[in-house]
Structures are given as structure tokens and as C-alpha cells.
Amino acid sequence: MTREEMLARLIAQATHEGGELITLRAMVEEASEVGAERALHRLGLSDKEAQEDIDELRELLQAWRDAKASAWKAALEWIVRGIFALLLIGIAVRLGVGDMLK
């Protein structure tokens, strides 16, 4: 029996019996399962390889985040090095190191 058939039977039972609490809870649970399966199917994640695909996408996303963080860190390090290099050049010019070398 498929979930859709189970849900149809529960609806019929609730209609016939007046809807006991346990029947209504079962209906909600089955409807939720049917909706979740439908959503996964629409997203293309209803096959057996779906979990592997999701895991792979998560790994790729984490790798992207790590690469982005590393790139920002490297860029910041280069900016700091450039500032220090300019500062040293400024100090050298101020002290007249260029005149000493001539």
C-alpha cells in the first residue's frame, strides 16, 4: 500500500468515524510524508544517490567557504606587507639612505 492510498483510507475512516484523535494524527503524519516525498521528487532528490549528492554538495560548499576565507586572509596579509614596505621606504627616504648609497 502506497502512502497516498494510506492517506486516502485514513481520510475515509475519519469521515466515517467522525475523526478520532489518533486517526487525525495518523492523517497528518501520512500527509506530511506524502508532501515530503513529493517535494524531494520535484527537487530531483528522490533517488538512491540523493544522499551522496547532498553530502557532495555540502563538501563543495565547505571547500568554497574555506577557499574564500583563505583568500581574504591572504589578501589582508599582502595589504599589511605593502603598508609595511611603504613605511620602510618612507623611513629610508626620510633618513636619506638614497644619498648614502650615491
N, CA, C and O of each residue as an XYZ file, in Angstrom:
408
protein
N       0.849     -1.176      0.000
C       0.000      0.000      0.000
C       0.896      1.241      0.000
O       1.809      1.358      0.818
N       0.628      2.156     -0.917
C       1.412      3.381     -1.006
C       0.945      4.371      0.058
O      -0.104      4.194      0.677
N       1.727      5.392      0.251
C       1.368      6.414      1.235
C       0.100      7.145      0.822
O      -0.719      7.510      1.666
N      -0.058      7.358     -0.481
C      -1.258      8.044     -0.960
C      -2.510      7.222     -0.655
O      -3.541      7.762     -0.252
N      -2.401      5.899     -0.855
C      -3.538      5.023     -0.551
C      -3.836      5.016      0.944
O      -4.994      5.033      1.360
N      -2.755      4.991      1.757
C      -2.922      5.017      3.213
C      -3.617      6.309      3.642
O      -4.501      6.292      4.499
N      -3.216      7.414      3.046
C      -3.828      8.696      3.383
C      -5.298      8.717      2.971
O      -6.145      9.220      3.710
N      -5.596      8.180      1.813
C      -6.995      8.130      1.360
C      -7.837      7.279      2.308
O      -8.973      7.643      2.613
N      -7.303      6.156      2.775
C      -8.038      5.304      3.721
C      -8.257      6.012      5.051
O      -9.333      5.921      5.643
N      -7.233      6.715      5.515
C      -7.376      7.440      6.781
C      -8.413      8.556      6.675
O      -9.174      8.794      7.613
N      -8.440      9.233      5.537
C      -9.443     10.278      5.336
C     -10.839      9.671      5.335
O     -11.763     10.210      5.945
N     -10.982      8.541      4.640
C     -12.286      7.867      4.614
C     -12.693      7.417      6.008
O     -13.856      7.538      6.394
N     -11.726      6.896      6.763
C     -12.003      6.444      8.130
C     -12.404      7.625      9.005
O     -13.354      7.518      9.781
N     -11.706      8.738      8.896
C     -12.032      9.914      9.698
C     -13.416     10.452      9.338
O     -14.165     10.889     10.211
N     -13.747     10.418      8.058
C     -15.066     10.878      7.622
C     -16.153      9.976      8.171
O     -17.203     10.449      8.607
N     -15.901      8.672      8.150
C     -16.890      7.690      8.598
C     -17.047      7.690     10.117
O     -18.166      7.626     10.627
N     -15.932      7.762     10.837
C     -15.962      7.652     12.294
C     -16.112      9.007     12.988
O     -16.323      9.049     14.201
N     -16.013     10.056     12.289
C     -16.141     11.365     12.922
C     -14.806     11.951     13.343
O     -14.776     13.018     13.956
N     -13.719     11.297     13.037
C     -12.393     11.862     13.266
C     -11.883     11.752     14.679
O     -11.807     12.761     15.380
N     -11.526     10.550     15.128
C     -10.890     10.392     16.430
C      -9.487     10.986     16.381
O      -8.896     11.125     15.310
N      -8.969     11.331     17.544
C      -7.682     12.000     17.636
C      -6.564     11.161     17.010
O      -5.725     11.698     16.287
N      -6.542      9.868     17.275
C      -5.474      9.026     16.735
C      -5.559      8.941     15.218
O      -4.534      8.875     14.540
N      -6.781      8.942     14.682
C      -6.952      8.903     13.229
C      -6.475     10.205     12.615
O      -5.812     10.199     11.578
N      -6.804     11.316     13.245
C      -6.371     12.613     12.733
C      -4.846     12.769     12.790
O      -4.237     13.335     11.882
N      -4.245     12.264     13.862
C      -2.784     12.319     13.955
C      -2.133     11.472     12.876
O      -1.139     11.875     12.272
N      -2.695     10.303     12.639
C      -2.168      9.432     11.584
C      -2.313     10.102     10.219
O      -1.429      9.985      9.371
N      -3.428     10.802     10.007
C      -3.637     11.503      8.744
C      -2.590     12.594      8.546
O      -2.022     12.740      7.463
N      -2.350     13.343      9.590
C      -1.359     14.416      9.500
C       0.018     13.835      9.210
O       0.754     14.364      8.377
N       0.368     12.754      9.889
C       1.676     12.127      9.682
C       1.818     11.618      8.253
O       2.840     11.854      7.609
N       0.809     10.928      7.760
C       0.870     10.399      6.399
C       0.889     11.529      5.370
O       1.612     11.451      4.377
N       0.098     12.578      5.602
C       0.091     13.714      4.683
C       1.461     14.398      4.659
O       1.924     14.847      3.611
N       2.093     14.467      5.816
C       3.430     15.064      5.878
C       4.432     14.238      5.092
O       5.259     14.787      4.364
N       4.364     12.935      5.233
C       5.269     12.047      4.496
C       5.048     12.168      2.990
O       6.003     12.235      2.218
N       3.771     12.197      2.580
C       3.458     12.320      1.153
C       3.987     13.653      0.628
O       4.573     13.704     -0.454
N       3.787     14.720      1.379
C       4.272     16.034      0.962
C       5.789     16.091      0.874
O       6.341     16.674     -0.060
N       6.460     15.486      1.846
C       7.927     15.473      1.840
C       8.453     14.691      0.645
O       9.386     15.130     -0.028
N       7.855     13.530      0.381
C       8.280     12.729     -0.774
C       8.038     13.480     -2.079
O       8.866     13.423     -2.988
N       6.924     14.174     -2.179
C       6.607     14.943     -3.386
C       7.617     16.079     -3.569
O       8.082     16.329     -4.681
N       7.949     16.757     -2.480
C       8.918     17.854     -2.567
C      10.296     17.338     -2.981
O      10.962     17.947     -3.818
N      10.721     16.224     -2.400
C      12.014     15.644     -2.775
C      12.018     15.210     -4.233
O      13.014     15.384     -4.935
N      10.908     14.647     -4.685
C      10.807     14.218     -6.083
C      10.901     15.424     -7.022
O      11.570     15.355     -8.053
N      10.241     16.513     -6.675
C      10.284     17.720     -7.505
C      11.680     18.322     -7.554
O      12.074     18.912     -8.561
N      12.425     18.173     -6.465
C      13.794     18.681     -6.424
C      14.795     17.733     -7.068
O      15.970     18.065     -7.218
N      14.321     16.549     -7.447
C      15.214     15.567     -8.045
C      16.053     14.823     -7.029
O      17.131     14.324     -7.353
N      15.565     14.745     -5.801
C      16.322     14.105     -4.717
C      15.623     12.861     -4.186
O      15.767     12.510     -3.015
N      14.873     12.202     -5.047
C      14.127     11.031     -4.585
C      14.816      9.714     -4.925
O      14.304      8.648     -4.582
N      15.965      9.766     -5.592
C      16.645      8.528     -5.959
C      17.611      8.088     -4.861
O      17.793      8.782     -3.861
N      18.222      6.933     -5.065
C      19.109      6.358     -4.045
C      20.402      7.156     -3.880
O      20.999      7.149     -2.804
N      20.835      7.838     -4.931
C      22.084      8.598     -4.876
C      21.905      9.991     -4.287
O      22.873     10.745     -4.189
N      20.703     10.343     -3.900
C      20.417     11.700     -3.428
C      21.248     12.054     -2.187
O      21.771     13.164     -2.096
N      21.372     11.137     -1.248
C      22.137     11.426     -0.035
C      23.600     11.685     -0.375
O      24.229     12.574      0.199
N      24.138     10.904     -1.312
C      25.527     11.125     -1.733
C      25.665     12.485     -2.409
O      26.655     13.186     -2.205
N      24.670     12.857     -3.216
C      24.692     14.159     -3.883
C      24.675     15.299     -2.869
O      25.430     16.262     -2.999
N      23.820     15.189     -1.870
C      23.732     16.221     -0.828
C      25.048     16.308     -0.061
O      25.541     17.403      0.212
N      25.622     15.141      0.291
C      26.899     15.150      1.006
C      27.991     15.805      0.167
O      28.806     16.570      0.681
N      27.999     15.497     -1.130
C      28.996     16.079     -2.019
C      28.811     17.592     -2.145
O      29.788     18.340     -2.158
N      27.572     18.035     -2.238
C      27.307     19.471     -2.308
C      27.744     20.179     -1.029
O      28.270     21.291     -1.076
N      27.526     19.534      0.105
C      27.963     20.128      1.372
C      29.478     20.238      1.436
O      30.013     21.233      1.925
N      30.175     19.207      0.938
C      31.630     19.252      0.906
C      32.115     20.374      0.002
O      33.047     21.099      0.350
N      31.479     20.518     -1.169
C      31.855     21.593     -2.087
C      31.608     22.966     -1.468
O      32.430     23.872     -1.606
N      30.486     23.116     -0.794
C      30.170     24.384     -0.151
C      31.179     24.696      0.946
O      31.610     25.842      1.078
N      31.561     23.701      1.730
C      32.551     23.929      2.783
C      33.908     24.272      2.183
O      34.622     25.126      2.708
N      34.267     23.607      1.078
C      35.533     23.912      0.404
C      35.519     25.343     -0.124
O      36.525     26.047     -0.036
N      34.382     25.776     -0.672
C      34.254     27.153     -1.159
C      34.416     28.141     -0.012
O      35.117     29.144     -0.143
N      33.773     27.859      1.099
C      33.887     28.757      2.258
C      35.317     28.826      2.771
O      35.806     29.900      3.121
N      35.992     27.671      2.817
C      37.385     27.647      3.266
C      38.280     28.426      2.308
O      39.150     29.181      2.741
N      38.064     28.241      0.995
C      38.871     28.947      0.000
C      38.638     30.450      0.081
O      39.580     31.234     -0.027
N      37.392     30.848      0.271
C      37.066     32.270      0.375
C      37.737     32.889      1.605
O      38.307     33.977      1.529
N      37.663     32.193      2.723
C      38.297     32.696      3.945
C      39.808     32.779      3.776
O      40.436     33.737      4.228
N      40.385     31.785      3.132
C      41.827     31.778      2.897
C      42.236     32.914      1.963
O      43.272     33.546      2.170
N      41.427     33.175      0.939
C      41.736     34.265      0.002
C      41.682     35.615      0.706
O      42.550     36.460      0.488
N      40.680     35.826      1.540
C      40.592     37.090      2.288
C      41.786     37.247      3.226
O      42.347     38.335      3.358
N      42.163     36.160      3.868
C      43.300     36.217      4.790
C      44.581     36.547      4.034
O      45.370     37.379      4.479
N      44.790     35.892      2.883
C      45.988     36.156      2.085
C      45.996     37.595      1.574
O      47.035     38.254      1.593
N      44.844     38.082      1.120
C      44.762     39.462      0.632
C      45.088     40.442      1.744
O      45.808     41.414      1.517
N      44.577     40.206      2.929
C      44.852     41.085      4.063
C      46.340     41.063      4.424
O      46.927     42.098      4.739
N      46.939     39.870      4.375
C      48.369     39.772      4.675
C      49.190     40.573      3.666
O      50.140     41.258      4.044
N      48.826     40.489      2.379
C      49.554     41.242      1.354
C      49.365     42.744      1.525
O      50.302     43.514      1.313
N      48.190     43.158      1.897
C      47.946     44.589      2.135
C      48.802     45.082      3.290
O      49.400     46.154      3.205
N      48.866     44.306      4.371
C      49.687     44.692      5.530
C      51.156     44.738      5.140
O      51.874     45.658      5.531
N      51.614     43.740      4.362
C      53.008     43.750      3.909
C      53.298     44.970      3.044
O      54.359     45.583      3.171
N      52.367     45.324      2.171
C      52.547     46.503      1.324
C      52.642     47.775      2.145
O      53.466     48.643      1.859
N      51.804     47.886      3.160
C      51.834     49.063      4.032
C      53.170     49.145      4.762
O      53.766     50.217      4.865
N      53.639     47.994      5.271
C      54.945     47.999      5.955
C      56.074     48.334      4.984
O      57.011     49.044      5.351
N      55.998     47.836      3.759
C      57.035     48.144      2.763
C      57.043     49.644      2.460
O      58.105     50.263      2.388
N      55.859     50.221      2.284
C      55.793     51.670      2.045
C      56.316     52.456      3.240
O      56.975     53.483      3.078
N      56.020     51.970      4.432
C      56.514     52.629      5.645
C      58.038     52.574      5.710
O      58.680     53.566      6.055
N      58.618     51.421      5.381
C      60.084     51.301      5.387
C      60.715     52.187      4.315
O      61.760     52.795      4.543
N      60.080     52.257      3.152
C      60.601     53.130      2.093
C      60.540     54.583      2.550
O      61.474     55.353      2.327
N      59.436     54.950      3.189
C      59.303     56.312      3.713
C      60.360     56.630      4.747
O      60.931     57.721      4.735
N      60.630     55.700      5.638
C      61.668     55.906      6.661
C      63.033     56.028      6.005
O      63.843     56.871      6.393
N      63.288     55.177      5.002
C      64.582     55.231      4.310
C      64.767     56.561      3.603
O      65.855     57.135      3.642
N      63.723     57.058      2.958
C      63.805     58.347      2.273
C      64.015     59.456      3.298
O      64.796     60.380      3.068
N      63.337     59.367      4.399
C      63.423     60.391      5.445
C      64.830     60.449      6.059
O      65.328     61.524      6.392
N      65.454     59.283      6.201
C      66.797     59.235      6.777
C      67.870     59.537      5.743
O      69.036     59.724      6.090
N      67.482     59.586      4.484
C      68.449     59.920      3.436
C      69.302     58.750      3.030
O      70.465     58.932      2.669
N      68.750     57.534      3.079
C      69.515     56.347      2.700
C      69.905     56.408      1.222
O      70.952     55.889      0.837
N      69.075     57.035      0.400
C      69.393     57.161     -1.024
C      70.653     57.997     -1.248
O      71.440     57.703     -2.147
N      70.845     59.035     -0.436
C      72.031     59.886     -0.554
C      73.284     59.138     -0.094
O      74.373     59.362     -0.621
N      73.127     58.258      0.883
C      74.263     57.493      1.380
C      74.767     56.499      0.360
O      75.961     56.203      0.314
N      73.873     55.985     -0.452
C      74.264     54.975     -1.434
C      74.973     55.579     -2.639
O      75.647     54.855     -3.372
N      74.843     56.868     -2.863
C      75.474     57.523     -4.031
C      76.885     57.799     -3.807
O      77.554     58.343     -4.686
